[in-house]
Amino acid sequence: MSTLPTTARAVRFDHYGGREVLAVHDVPMPEPAAGEVLVEVRAAGINPGESAIREGALDAFAPSTFPSGQGSDLAGVVVRLGPDVTGWTVGDEVLGWSWTRSSHASHAVVPVGQLVTKPPELSWEVAGALYVVGATAWAATQAVAVEPGEVAVVSGAAGGVGSLVVQLVGAAGADVLALASEPNHAWLRDHGAHPVTYGDGVADRLRAAARGDGARIHAFVDTYGDPYVDLAIELGVDPDRIDTIIAFASAARVGAHTDGSAVGTDTTVLTELAERAARGELEVPVAAAYPLVEVADAFAELETRHTHGKIVLLP
């Protein structure tokens, strides 16, 4: 067994609240059980859902046990194997996910079924940011089932999930109308989309931007939240061709899809996305990277909801 420190560094909070409840503590080094490995984390993405958990917004169905860790995205190096683990060796570079709120740390124990091999061409920052946005974008794209020549709208198109949806929907052959602020329009054009500024009059701007098939809009992926499900209905999109990853009440009211990371969580999907990113076929924008000790600052930037791409912690 390799020699490791006896302690790890991990983000913890001991009650619900704002970013001020977050702190980095020394904790006992986790020990992998059967079917698990210990990963030295090199990068871990942060996500809006973690803010909601920390604030107590999800307590009714996903309560925290205090002191609580946080984080699901991760990429790193296998440094210890649990009993009976096969297929992995110490030194393997991996990416994947944790379902125990533990990836925002220097080390995390992960079941082997939640890890895939990190392509060597993939940076640590991208690998550590890929799981949640990748699984979510893949599921949302599949839900609306775009076909070549169709027109699809993506809201929040420059965000962590939206930027991947834009590329995946475009790769399926659709004409992408990307709702985003003007500073992000150049990036969206460079990735084959037609940027449209959100705000008052957006329905008219989308109709004007639609091309082909009588200016019809066929599909709508909402990565931002209300009021975009209602906008999709106003534009004449069939509810079966609408997917939202956040506006669940609106989706239930009109019969739209809510496919997200839970649907896309699969090692085959993650492997495909990682390989596409490694080949340069899929860009995963990283807006910023913060040391683990600056976790509160990282979430302050995330919670503006105006970042282009992912924010990553570097333990």
TADANOR-V72125 format. One line per field, one symbol per residue. ss: DSSP state (a for helix, b for strand, c for the rest). burial: I if it has 24 or more other ideal C-beta (glycine too) atoms within 12 Angstrom, else O. Layout:
ss: ???
burial: ???
This chain:
ss: ccccccbbbbbbbcccccaaacbbbbbbcccccccbbbbbbbbbbccaaaaaaaaccccccccccccbccccbbbbbbbbbcccccccccccbbbbbcccccccbcbbbbbaaabbbccccccaaaaaaaaaaaaaaaaaaaaaccccccbbbbbcccbaaaaaaaaaaaacccbbbbbccaaaaaaaaacccbbbcccccaaaaaaaacccaaacccbbbbcccccaaaaaaaccccaaabbbcccaaaaaaaccbcccaaaaccaaaaaaaaaaaacccccccbbbbbbaaaaaaaaaaaccccccbbbbbbc
burial: OOOOOOOIIIIIIOOIOOIOIIIIOOIOIIOIOOOIIIIIIIIIIIIIIIIOIIIOOOOOOOOIOOOIIIIIIIIIIIIIIIOOIOOIOOOIIIIIIIIIIIIIIIIIIIIIOIIIIIIOOIIIIIIIIIIIIIIIIIIIIIIIIIOOOIIIIIIIIIIIIIIIIIIIIIIIOIIIIIIIIOOIIOIIOOIIIIIIIIOOOIIOOIOOIIOOOOOOIIIIIIIIIOIIIIIIIOIIIOIOIIIIIIIOOIIOOIOIIIIIIOOIIOIOIIIIIIIIIIOOOIIIIIIIIIOIOIIIOIIOIIOOIOIIIIIIIII
